[in-house]
Amino acid sequence: VDVIGEIDLIEEVARLHGYDNITASPRMAATYPIHRSIPEFFPDFLRSIMVALNFREVLTNPLMKREEAELFSDRVVAALNPISEGLEVLRPSLVPGMLKVMGHNIRHGNRDMRLFEVASSFQTVPDDERASSAPLDAFSETEGLVFALCGSRFPRSWNQPTDGVDFYDALGAAQMLLEKLNLLDKSAVNIYNENTVSIDLQLMAGKKTDARRVGLVQQLQREVLSRFGIEQDVFVAVLDVSVLEAGFSPVVAYEPPSKFPVVQRDLSFILPGGVSVQSLVELVKGSDSLIRNVSVFDLFERQSGGDGERSVALGLEIADYGRTLQDERINDIVLAIGNNAESKLGAVIRQV
C-alpha cells in the first residue's frame, strides 16, 4: 500500500479525475511571512545575536576529565562506561570546555579571542532536592550560554589602541545581549566584588514579580587558568538559556526621547559592609520619578583591614519630559538621594 499520507490521497483523486481536466493555477509560488516575531528555536536566536556581537561559536565535548570538572563543581555525573580516561564525567559547567579551547588556541599563537557556546551542562541532584525517587530525577541538565574574551580589544592596526579586554567588556557584551532580547530594563546587576557580578531578571509570574538569576560575569582566577595552560586574563559570562527564554518578549515599547536636556550627575557613596550595591542602585532609582537611569561605573573595595566599606560611584540620568530642569530641582533630587541613602542604608555621599 503506497497511501501513507494526505498527499497520496490527493494524488489518487487527481489521477482519477484526469490531470488534463485540472485547471492550471496562475500562481505557483507559496507565500511565507517575511518576519517571524517569535524565534522558532530560541538557542539559534541566541547564536545569531552572539555572532552579531562579533563572537565566534565553538563546539566542545560534553565528556571531560574528572579533575577538570571538579574545579567547578563537586556534583559531577560520572559515565558508567567511559571510552577513555580523559572522558569519564559529564561537564558540570560550560566553562572548562571553553578554557580548553582557549588554551589550545593560545598554544598555537592565537591570543585574541571572543568565543561562545550554547550547550547543556549536567550535575547530580542532592537527595533532599529531588522531585521524586525516579532514577532520572537524580540528575539535572541545564542549557546555558557561555562566552569568553581574552587578549586585545581591537584587531592589530595602526589607528587602533593596543588595550586589552577587561571585565567591563564582558559585562557590556552581556548587557548588549539582554538589550537585543528586550530584557535590559528588567535586569539588575549585583556586584560581589571587582571581579564578579551576577545578573538577575524581574519576571512576571501571574500578578507577582519573581526575581530569577540569569547568570554570572567574572574574571577567572589565575589558579584555575593555569590548570588549562593559560597565563593571560580571561573574562567569562555564563547565562541560563531557560531564564532568558522565559523573559524574552518580541514586543518593544517605544518611549520617545525627551525634548528637553537630560541632566547627568555622578555621585560617589561610602557603602557599609554587608549592604549590596544593587540595594543602593534601587534606592537611588526610587528617590525621585525624574531619575531615568542609574548605572555603576566605579567600585573600590579595601583589600585589608577596615569594616568592609566600599566606595561606589553611580552615574545618574535625570530628565523631565515636560520642561527644562532648573538647578534648584536637581539639587533637591540629590539631597533626597543622600538623605534616603543615609537613613535606610547607612551610606553617605563622598564629599570631594
C-alpha positions as CSV (number, residue, x, y, z in Angstrom):
1,V,0.0,0.0,0.0
2,D,1.5,3.3,-1.1
3,V,-1.1,5.5,0.6
4,I,0.5,6.7,3.8
5,G,-0.5,10.4,3.9
6,E,-2.9,13.1,2.8
7,I,-0.8,13.9,-0.2
8,D,-1.2,10.3,-1.5
9,L,-5.0,10.6,-1.5
10,I,-4.8,13.9,-3.3
11,E,-2.6,12.2,-6.0
12,E,-5.2,9.4,-6.4
13,V,-8.1,11.8,-6.8
14,A,-6.1,13.9,-9.3
15,R,-5.3,10.7,-11.3
16,L,-8.9,9.5,-11.4
17,H,-10.2,13.0,-12.3
18,G,-7.6,13.4,-15.0
19,Y,-4.6,15.6,-14.9
20,D,-5.7,17.3,-18.2
21,N,-9.0,18.3,-16.6
22,I,-7.3,20.3,-13.8
23,T,-7.2,24.0,-14.5
24,A,-3.7,25.4,-14.2
25,S,-3.2,27.9,-11.4
26,P,-1.7,31.3,-12.4
27,R,0.2,31.4,-9.1
28,M,2.6,28.6,-8.4
29,A,4.6,30.3,-5.6
30,A,3.7,29.8,-2.0
31,T,3.6,32.8,0.4
32,Y,5.6,32.9,3.6
33,P,5.7,35.5,6.4
34,I,8.5,37.9,5.8
35,H,9.1,38.4,9.6
36,R,8.7,35.9,12.5
37,S,8.0,37.8,15.7
38,I,8.9,34.9,17.9
39,P,12.0,32.8,17.2
40,E,11.2,29.2,16.2
41,F,14.2,27.9,18.1
42,F,15.5,30.1,20.8
43,P,19.1,28.8,21.1
44,D,19.6,29.5,17.4
45,F,18.3,33.0,18.0
46,L,20.9,33.5,20.8
47,R,23.6,32.2,18.4
48,S,22.6,34.8,15.8
49,I,22.9,37.6,18.4
50,M,26.3,36.4,19.6
51,V,27.6,36.3,16.1
52,A,26.3,39.8,15.5
53,L,28.3,40.9,18.6
54,N,31.5,39.6,17.0
55,F,31.8,36.3,18.8
56,R,32.7,33.0,17.2
57,E,30.9,29.8,18.1
58,V,32.8,26.7,19.4
59,L,31.5,23.2,19.9
60,T,33.1,21.2,22.8
61,N,32.8,17.6,24.0
62,P,30.4,17.1,26.9
63,L,32.7,14.5,28.4
64,M,35.9,15.6,30.2
65,K,38.4,14.7,32.9
66,R,37.2,14.3,36.5
67,E,39.9,16.6,37.9
68,E,39.0,19.4,35.5
69,A,35.3,19.0,36.2
70,E,35.8,19.1,40.0
71,L,37.4,22.6,39.7
72,F,33.8,23.9,39.0
73,S,31.5,21.5,40.9
74,D,31.6,18.6,43.4
75,R,28.4,17.2,41.9
76,V,29.8,15.7,38.8
77,V,28.0,13.0,36.8
78,A,30.2,10.0,36.0
79,A,29.9,7.9,32.9
80,L,29.2,4.2,33.6
81,N,31.5,3.0,30.7
82,P,33.9,5.8,29.9
83,I,35.5,5.5,26.5
84,S,38.8,6.8,27.8
85,E,40.5,8.1,30.9
86,G,40.1,11.7,29.9
87,L,36.4,11.4,29.1
88,E,35.0,10.0,32.3
89,V,32.5,12.5,33.5
90,L,29.9,14.9,32.0
91,R,30.7,18.6,32.2
92,P,29.1,20.3,35.2
93,S,29.8,23.7,33.6
94,L,30.4,25.1,30.2
95,V,33.5,27.0,31.4
96,P,36.1,24.2,31.4
97,G,35.4,23.2,27.8
98,M,35.7,26.8,26.8
99,L,39.0,27.1,28.6
100,K,40.4,24.0,26.9
101,V,39.6,25.6,23.5
102,M,41.2,28.9,24.5
103,G,44.3,27.2,25.9
104,H,44.7,25.2,22.7
105,N,44.4,28.4,20.6
106,I,46.9,30.3,22.8
107,R,49.5,27.5,22.5
108,H,49.1,27.8,18.7
109,G,49.7,31.6,18.7
110,N,46.1,32.9,18.7
111,R,45.9,35.0,21.9
112,D,42.9,37.3,21.0
113,M,39.6,35.6,21.2
114,R,35.9,36.2,21.5
115,L,34.2,32.8,21.7
116,F,30.8,31.5,22.7
117,E,28.9,28.2,23.0
118,V,25.3,27.2,23.6
119,A,25.1,23.8,25.2
120,S,24.0,21.7,28.2
121,S,25.7,21.0,31.5
122,F,25.0,18.2,33.9
123,Q,25.1,17.8,37.7
124,T,23.8,15.3,40.3
125,V,20.9,16.5,42.4
126,P,21.2,16.2,46.3
127,D,18.7,13.7,47.8
128,D,16.8,16.4,49.7
129,E,16.2,18.4,46.5
130,R,15.0,15.5,44.2
131,A,11.4,15.8,42.9
132,S,10.9,12.0,43.2
133,S,12.7,8.8,43.6
134,A,12.8,8.2,39.8
135,P,16.3,7.5,38.5
136,L,16.4,10.4,36.1
137,D,15.5,12.9,38.9
138,A,18.9,12.2,40.4
139,F,20.4,14.3,37.7
140,S,19.9,17.8,36.3
141,E,20.5,19.2,32.8
142,T,20.8,22.9,32.3
143,E,21.0,24.6,28.9
144,G,23.4,27.6,29.1
145,L,25.2,30.2,27.1
146,V,28.8,30.8,27.8
147,F,31.0,33.4,26.2
148,A,34.6,34.3,26.9
149,L,37.1,37.1,26.0
150,C,40.8,37.5,26.2
151,G,43.6,39.3,24.5
152,S,43.4,42.6,22.7
153,R,40.2,44.7,22.5
154,F,40.8,45.7,18.8
155,P,42.5,44.0,15.9
156,R,46.1,45.0,15.3
157,S,46.0,48.2,13.3
158,W,48.0,51.5,13.1
159,N,44.9,53.5,14.1
160,Q,43.6,51.4,17.0
161,P,44.9,51.3,20.6
162,T,46.6,48.2,21.9
163,D,44.3,47.9,25.0
164,G,43.4,44.5,26.3
165,V,39.9,43.4,27.1
166,D,38.7,43.8,30.7
167,F,35.8,42.9,32.9
168,Y,33.6,45.6,31.6
169,D,33.9,44.3,28.0
170,A,32.4,41.0,29.2
171,L,29.7,42.8,31.2
172,G,28.9,45.1,28.3
173,A,28.5,42.1,26.0
174,A,26.1,40.5,28.4
175,Q,24.1,43.8,28.6
176,M,24.0,44.1,24.8
177,L,22.6,40.6,24.6
178,L,19.9,41.5,27.2
179,E,19.1,44.6,25.2
180,K,18.7,42.6,22.0
181,L,16.2,40.4,23.9
182,N,14.4,43.4,25.3
183,L,15.4,42.4,28.8
184,L,17.9,45.1,29.8
185,D,15.3,47.2,31.6
186,K,14.2,44.1,33.6
187,S,17.7,43.2,34.6
188,A,19.6,44.1,37.8
189,V,23.4,43.7,38.3
190,N,24.5,42.6,41.7
191,I,28.2,43.3,42.4
192,Y,30.0,40.8,44.5
193,N,33.4,42.4,44.1
194,E,35.5,44.0,41.4
195,N,35.9,40.6,39.6
196,T,32.4,39.1,39.8
197,V,28.8,40.3,39.2
198,S,25.5,38.4,39.0
199,I,22.6,39.3,36.7
200,D,19.0,38.9,37.8
201,L,15.8,39.3,35.9
202,Q,12.5,40.6,37.2
203,L,9.9,38.2,35.6
204,M,6.1,38.4,36.0
205,A,4.5,35.2,37.4
206,G,0.8,36.0,37.3
207,K,0.4,39.2,39.2
208,K,3.6,38.8,41.2
209,T,7.2,39.7,40.2
210,D,9.7,37.0,40.5
211,A,13.5,37.7,40.6
212,R,15.4,34.9,38.8
213,R,19.1,34.5,38.5
214,V,20.3,34.7,34.8
215,G,24.0,34.1,35.5
216,L,27.4,35.4,36.3
217,V,30.0,37.6,34.7
218,Q,33.5,37.2,36.2
219,Q,37.2,37.4,35.7
220,L,38.6,33.9,36.2
221,Q,41.2,33.3,38.9
222,R,44.8,32.7,37.8
223,E,44.9,29.3,39.7
224,V,42.1,28.0,37.5
225,L,43.5,29.3,34.3
226,S,46.9,27.8,35.0
227,R,45.3,24.3,35.1
228,F,44.4,24.8,31.4
229,G,47.8,26.3,30.4
230,I,46.5,29.9,30.2
231,E,48.7,32.7,31.5
232,Q,46.6,35.7,30.5
233,D,43.4,37.2,31.8
234,V,40.2,35.6,30.7
235,F,36.7,37.1,31.3
236,V,33.6,34.9,31.0
237,A,29.8,35.0,31.3
238,V,27.6,32.0,32.0
239,L,23.9,32.6,31.4
240,D,20.8,30.3,31.8
241,V,19.0,29.9,28.5
242,S,15.7,28.9,30.1
243,V,15.6,32.1,32.1
244,L,16.4,34.2,29.1
245,E,13.7,32.5,27.1
246,A,11.1,32.9,29.8
247,G,11.7,36.6,30.0
248,F,12.1,37.3,26.3
249,S,9.3,39.3,24.6
250,P,9.4,40.3,20.9
251,V,7.1,43.3,21.7
252,V,9.1,46.5,22.0
253,A,7.5,49.5,23.9
254,Y,8.6,52.8,22.2
255,E,9.5,55.7,24.5
256,P,10.1,58.9,22.7
257,P,13.3,60.8,23.6
258,S,12.9,63.9,25.8
259,K,12.5,67.2,24.1
260,F,14.4,68.8,26.9
261,P,18.0,68.4,28.0
262,V,18.9,65.3,30.1
263,V,21.0,66.1,33.1
264,Q,23.8,63.8,34.1
265,R,25.2,63.7,37.6
266,D,27.9,61.5,39.2
267,L,27.6,60.6,42.9
268,S,30.2,58.6,44.9
269,F,29.0,56.8,48.1
270,I,30.7,55.2,51.0
271,L,28.7,51.9,51.4
272,P,28.9,49.9,54.7
273,G,29.9,46.3,54.6
274,G,27.0,43.9,54.2
275,V,24.9,46.3,52.1
276,S,24.6,45.2,48.5
277,V,25.4,47.6,45.7
278,Q,22.1,46.7,44.0
279,S,20.1,47.8,47.0
280,L,21.8,51.2,46.7
281,V,21.0,51.4,43.0
282,E,17.3,50.5,43.6
283,L,17.1,53.1,46.4
284,V,18.6,55.8,44.2
285,K,16.2,54.9,41.4
286,G,13.2,55.2,43.7
287,S,14.2,58.5,45.2
288,D,12.5,60.6,42.5
289,S,10.4,59.9,39.4
290,L,12.6,62.1,37.3
291,I,15.6,59.7,37.7
292,R,15.5,57.8,34.4
293,N,18.7,55.7,34.7
294,V,21.3,54.7,37.3
295,S,24.5,52.9,36.5
296,V,27.6,51.8,38.4
297,F,30.8,53.0,36.8
298,D,33.3,52.5,39.6
299,L,33.8,50.3,42.6
300,F,36.7,50.4,45.1
301,E,36.9,47.8,47.9
302,R,39.6,47.9,50.6
303,Q,41.8,44.9,50.4
304,S,42.7,44.6,54.1
305,G,41.5,45.8,57.5
306,G,38.6,48.2,57.9
307,D,35.0,47.2,58.3
308,G,34.3,46.2,54.7
309,E,33.3,49.6,53.5
310,R,33.3,50.2,49.7
311,S,33.4,53.2,47.5
312,V,30.7,53.0,44.9
313,A,30.3,55.6,42.1
314,L,26.9,56.0,40.4
315,G,26.0,57.8,37.2
316,L,22.5,59.3,37.1
317,E,20.4,60.5,34.2
318,I,17.7,63.0,35.3
319,A,15.1,64.2,32.8
320,D,11.7,65.9,32.9
321,Y,9.8,65.3,29.6
322,G,7.7,68.3,30.2
323,R,10.1,71.1,30.9
324,T,13.8,72.1,31.4
325,L,15.1,71.2,34.8
326,Q,16.4,74.0,37.0
327,D,19.4,73.8,39.3
328,E,17.2,74.1,42.4
329,R,15.1,71.0,41.3
330,I,18.3,69.0,40.6
331,N,19.8,69.9,44.0
332,D,16.6,68.8,45.7
333,I,16.8,65.4,44.0
334,V,20.5,64.9,45.0
335,L,19.6,66.0,48.6
336,A,16.8,63.5,48.7
337,I,19.1,60.7,47.4
338,G,21.6,61.5,50.1
339,N,19.0,61.5,52.9
340,N,17.5,58.2,51.8
341,A,20.8,56.5,51.4
342,E,22.0,57.6,54.9
343,S,18.7,56.9,56.7
344,K,17.9,53.5,55.1
345,L,21.3,52.0,54.2
346,G,23.8,54.0,56.2
347,A,25.5,55.1,53.0
348,V,26.9,58.6,52.8
349,I,27.8,60.7,49.7
350,R,31.6,61.3,49.5
351,Q,32.5,65.0,49.6
352,V,35.2,65.9,47.1
